[in-house]
Every structure is written in C-alpha cells, then in structure tokens.
C-alpha cells in the first residue's frame, strides 16, 4: 500500500485541515519543516520520508478561484509528482487540467471530486475527457453523507454512488470523510472500503482522513486500500520514517 501525503494549500501556504471547516484552517506547524512554503514541505517529505507523490488540494481553486498553475509547476520542479484536486466543476476547467497533465508527466492523478463537480452529467463528461489512468473520483463525505451539489446524488447513500461510478468505468477512487480529517479518530470508512473492495477487487481504493498511526495504515491495507492519504500523522511525528519504511516493506505488494 502506498502512502500519499496530503498537502492542503490556501493563499499560497500549507494549512492544517481540520474537519473540512476550511474557513478555520490555520497555517501548518510541522516537525518536518519550519515553514509553510509548499515547496519546502514537499522537499522535506522527500528527504525525510522518501515520499515524492503527494495529493495536492488547491483550496482556493476548490473555493472557485482559478487553479494555481505556477504553484503546481514549482512543486513539480522541487521533485514532486502530483495528484491534483483543483475543484473541477465544469468541462472548461477539466480541459485545462487535462492539457496541463499532458505537458507534465509528473501529474499522476486528476481529481474529480464529488463535492465540486456540477452534476452527474458533467462527471460523465469528465470521464470522456480524462484518461482513465489519470482520473481519480473522490467520494467526498461529511459525517458519512455524500457531499455533493447534485440533487440526485444527494438522495443516494455513499455506497450506491460508489457502485454506480465504478460500474461506469472509474478505476481509481478516493474514499474520504472530511469530518474525520485532522480529528485523530481514524478514517471511519472501513465498512464502505471493504464493501467496495469485495465487489470491485480491481478498483484502486485510496482512503484518508484521521490517520493516526501505522496501526491505522495496517487496518486500511486490510480493507483493500492500495493507498492511504496521510497528513497530520507525518507533520506531528506520530508516524516516523523508520515505521514508515518497515510498513512499506511489509506491504509493498498490497
């Protein structure tokens, strides 16, 4: 199972995400670096943990501003590969992200977040535009409920949405409950992940939110997850580089 650090960026600096309440996010204080500069954080993730692939949440773009292309370029230049969540809403923005990815092999995932996409018809359009190897659907939840603008999705439970999306051909899926992010209580998505893995064993499942320790990572690997999104546990030193190395050696093929 792969460990993918999550970097949340707001107004040009890395912030600490807590429970999805973005207006209350504060600049990150990390044991990895005495800086909130995204490139500094990225370089230290590589240097101290050997983690060069990151999940980048451009919170300003998710809030409706243009994507920060210059920042993405700087992060790539610092040695990182990216899964980018820029709050894709409509086809126009998707076109631009696909073009950026075509010009940068370091972009290894384009996030289509259920929270951001205008509706299911638009998501279907995203599937036409984004290479299946790059498309990552994010099943965004809040306290277990779908976080979405789409009225039809609002009437469904998370498992129904995930099954339908997987049956449409999505090959990679993030399962995350934003209410759990930064709350040190585990991801809370065990049942959903195990159900999805049982039904779609070839689906690449990525879970995150609330990871506290290597024990949580072991549990998530057991749910069938092929990657875990981690943030606070790395910045606060709850997961050390030695622990991470041993875990990755044991779980290299999971």
C-alpha positions as CSV (number, residue, x, y, z in Angstrom):
1,X,0.0,0.0,0.0
2,X,1.3,3.4,-1.0
3,X,1.5,6.4,1.4
4,X,0.5,9.6,-0.2
5,X,0.9,12.8,1.9
6,X,-1.9,15.3,1.5
7,X,-0.9,18.9,1.1
8,X,-3.6,21.5,1.6
9,X,-2.7,24.9,0.2
10,X,-4.6,28.1,0.8
11,X,-3.4,31.6,-0.2
12,X,0.0,30.2,-1.2
13,X,0.8,28.4,2.1
14,X,0.3,24.9,3.5
15,X,-2.5,24.8,6.1
16,X,-3.7,22.2,8.6
17,X,-7.0,20.8,7.5
18,X,-9.5,20.1,10.3
19,X,-12.9,18.5,9.9
20,X,-13.4,20.1,6.4
21,X,-14.1,23.5,8.0
22,X,-11.9,25.4,5.5
23,X,-12.6,28.9,6.8
24,X,-11.0,27.9,10.1
25,X,-7.8,26.3,8.6
26,X,-4.6,27.7,10.1
27,X,-1.0,27.8,8.7
28,X,0.6,24.4,9.2
29,X,3.0,23.8,12.1
30,X,5.1,20.8,11.1
31,X,8.0,18.9,12.6
32,X,9.2,18.3,9.1
33,X,10.0,22.0,8.3
34,X,9.9,25.4,9.9
35,X,8.0,26.8,7.0
36,X,4.5,26.8,5.4
37,X,6.0,27.1,1.9
38,X,4.6,24.2,-0.2
39,X,8.0,23.6,-1.9
40,X,9.8,23.4,1.5
41,X,7.2,20.9,2.8
42,X,7.5,18.9,-0.4
43,X,11.3,18.7,-0.3
44,X,11.2,17.5,3.4
45,X,8.7,14.8,2.6
46,X,11.1,13.5,0.0
47,X,14.2,14.0,2.2
48,X,12.9,12.6,5.5
49,X,10.3,10.0,4.3
50,X,11.1,9.3,0.7
51,X,7.6,10.3,-0.3
52,X,7.6,12.1,-3.7
53,X,3.9,11.6,-4.7
54,X,1.5,14.0,-3.0
55,X,-2.2,14.7,-3.0
56,X,-2.4,18.4,-3.6
57,X,-5.6,20.2,-2.5
58,X,-5.7,23.7,-4.1
59,X,-8.3,25.0,-1.6
60,X,-8.5,28.4,-3.4
61,X,-9.4,26.7,-6.6
62,X,-11.9,24.4,-4.8
63,X,-13.4,27.6,-3.5
64,X,-13.9,29.0,-7.0
65,X,-10.7,30.8,-7.9
66,X,-8.5,29.8,-10.9
67,X,-6.1,26.9,-10.4
68,X,-2.6,28.0,-9.3
69,X,-0.7,26.6,-12.3
70,X,2.5,28.4,-11.2
71,X,2.5,26.7,-7.9
72,X,1.9,23.3,-9.4
73,X,4.9,23.9,-11.7
74,X,7.1,24.9,-8.7
75,X,6.1,21.8,-6.8
76,X,7.0,19.7,-9.8
77,X,10.3,21.5,-10.1
78,X,11.0,20.7,-6.5
79,X,10.8,16.9,-7.3
80,X,7.2,16.1,-6.6
81,X,4.7,14.1,-8.5
82,X,1.1,15.2,-8.0
83,X,-2.5,14.1,-7.7
84,X,-4.2,17.5,-8.2
85,X,-7.6,18.5,-6.8
86,X,-8.4,21.9,-8.2
87,X,-12.1,21.7,-7.6
88,X,-13.1,20.8,-11.2
89,X,-16.7,22.0,-11.7
90,X,-17.3,22.0,-15.5
91,X,-15.8,20.8,-18.8
92,X,-13.8,24.0,-19.4
93,X,-11.7,23.7,-16.3
94,X,-11.3,20.0,-17.0
95,X,-9.9,20.7,-20.4
96,X,-7.3,23.0,-19.0
97,X,-6.2,20.4,-16.3
98,X,-6.0,17.7,-18.9
99,X,-3.8,19.9,-21.0
100,X,-1.5,20.7,-18.0
101,X,-1.2,17.0,-17.3
102,X,-0.4,16.2,-20.9
103,X,2.5,18.7,-20.6
104,X,3.7,17.4,-17.3
105,X,4.3,13.6,-16.8
106,X,4.6,14.4,-13.0
107,X,0.8,14.8,-12.8
108,X,-0.2,11.3,-12.0
109,X,-3.8,11.9,-11.0
110,X,-6.6,14.4,-11.8
111,X,-9.2,14.5,-9.1
112,X,-12.8,14.7,-10.0
113,X,-14.3,15.5,-6.6
114,X,-18.0,14.7,-5.9
115,X,-18.0,17.9,-3.7
116,X,-17.0,20.1,-6.6
117,X,-18.4,18.6,-9.9
118,X,-21.6,20.4,-11.0
119,X,-23.7,17.3,-11.5
120,X,-23.6,13.7,-12.8
121,X,-23.8,14.7,-16.4
122,X,-20.7,16.8,-16.0
123,X,-18.9,14.0,-14.3
124,X,-19.8,11.8,-17.3
125,X,-18.2,14.4,-19.5
126,X,-15.1,14.3,-17.3
127,X,-14.8,10.6,-17.9
128,X,-14.8,11.3,-21.7
129,X,-12.1,14.0,-21.2
130,X,-9.7,12.4,-18.7
131,X,-7.6,9.4,-19.4
132,X,-8.8,6.5,-17.2
133,X,-5.3,6.1,-15.9
134,X,-5.3,9.7,-14.6
135,X,-8.9,10.0,-13.5
136,X,-9.5,9.7,-9.7
137,X,-13.0,10.0,-8.5
138,X,-13.2,11.4,-4.9
139,X,-16.2,10.1,-3.0
140,X,-16.4,13.1,-0.7
141,X,-18.4,12.5,2.5
142,X,-19.3,14.6,5.6
143,X,-20.3,12.6,8.6
144,X,-20.9,9.6,6.3
145,X,-23.2,11.5,4.0
146,X,-22.5,12.4,0.3
147,X,-21.0,15.9,0.0
148,X,-22.4,17.0,-3.4
149,X,-24.2,19.7,-5.4
150,X,-26.1,17.1,-7.5
151,X,-29.7,16.6,-6.3
152,X,-29.8,13.0,-7.5
153,X,-26.6,12.1,-5.6
154,X,-27.9,13.8,-2.5
155,X,-30.8,11.3,-2.5
156,X,-28.4,8.3,-2.6
157,X,-26.2,6.7,0.0
158,X,-22.4,6.7,-0.5
159,X,-22.2,3.0,-1.4
160,X,-24.8,3.4,-4.2
161,X,-22.9,6.3,-5.7
162,X,-19.6,4.5,-5.5
163,X,-21.0,1.3,-7.1
164,X,-22.6,3.3,-10.0
165,X,-19.4,5.2,-10.6
166,X,-17.3,2.0,-10.6
167,X,-19.7,0.4,-13.0
168,X,-19.3,3.4,-15.3
169,X,-15.6,2.5,-15.6
170,X,-13.8,4.5,-12.9
171,X,-10.7,2.6,-12.0
172,X,-9.4,4.8,-9.1
173,X,-11.4,6.1,-6.2
174,X,-10.7,8.1,-3.1
175,X,-13.0,7.5,-0.1
176,X,-12.7,10.3,2.4
177,X,-15.0,11.7,5.2
178,X,-14.0,15.3,5.6
179,X,-15.4,15.4,9.1
180,X,-12.6,13.0,10.1
181,X,-9.8,15.0,8.6
182,X,-7.4,16.2,11.3
183,X,-9.5,14.8,14.1
184,X,-7.3,12.0,15.1
185,X,-10.1,9.4,15.2
186,X,-9.3,7.2,12.2
187,X,-10.9,7.5,8.7
188,X,-14.2,5.9,9.6
189,X,-14.7,4.4,6.2
190,X,-13.8,0.8,6.9
191,X,-17.2,-0.7,6.1
192,X,-17.5,1.3,2.8
193,X,-14.0,0.4,1.7
194,X,-14.4,-3.3,2.4
195,X,-17.7,-3.4,0.7
196,X,-16.3,-1.8,-2.4
197,X,-13.1,-3.9,-2.4
198,X,-15.3,-7.1,-2.2
199,X,-17.5,-6.0,-5.1
200,X,-14.7,-4.5,-7.2
201,X,-11.4,-6.1,-6.3
202,X,-9.6,-4.4,-9.2
203,X,-10.8,-1.0,-8.2
204,X,-7.8,1.1,-6.8
205,X,-9.1,2.4,-3.5
206,X,-7.5,5.3,-1.7
207,X,-8.7,6.2,1.8
208,X,-7.8,9.0,4.1
209,X,-8.8,11.3,6.9
210,X,-7.9,10.9,10.6
211,X,-4.9,8.5,10.1
212,X,-3.1,8.4,13.5
213,X,-0.5,5.7,13.4
214,X,1.0,2.8,11.5
215,X,-1.7,0.6,13.0
216,X,-4.3,2.6,11.1
217,X,-2.3,2.0,7.9
218,X,-2.2,-1.7,8.6
219,X,-6.0,-1.6,9.0
220,X,-6.6,0.3,5.8
221,X,-4.4,-2.2,3.9
222,X,-6.6,-4.9,5.3
223,X,-9.7,-3.1,3.9
224,X,-8.3,-3.5,0.4
225,X,-6.9,0.0,0.1
226,X,-3.9,0.4,-2.3
227,X,-3.0,3.9,-1.0
228,X,-3.6,6.0,2.2
229,X,-3.8,9.8,2.3
230,X,-1.8,11.0,5.4
231,X,-1.1,14.4,6.7
232,X,-1.1,15.3,10.4
233,X,0.5,12.0,11.4
234,X,3.6,12.9,9.4
235,X,3.8,16.5,10.4
236,X,3.3,15.7,14.1
237,X,5.7,12.8,14.1
238,X,3.1,10.2,15.0
239,X,4.5,8.1,12.2
240,X,8.3,8.1,12.0
241,X,10.4,7.5,8.9
242,X,11.6,4.1,10.4
243,X,8.0,3.0,11.0
244,X,7.0,4.1,7.5
245,X,9.9,2.2,5.9
246,X,9.1,-1.0,7.8
247,X,5.4,-0.7,6.9
248,X,6.1,-0.2,3.2
249,X,8.5,-3.1,3.1
250,X,5.8,-5.4,4.6
251,X,3.0,-4.1,2.4
252,X,4.9,-3.5,-0.9
253,X,2.6,-5.9,-2.8
254,X,-0.7,-5.0,-1.2
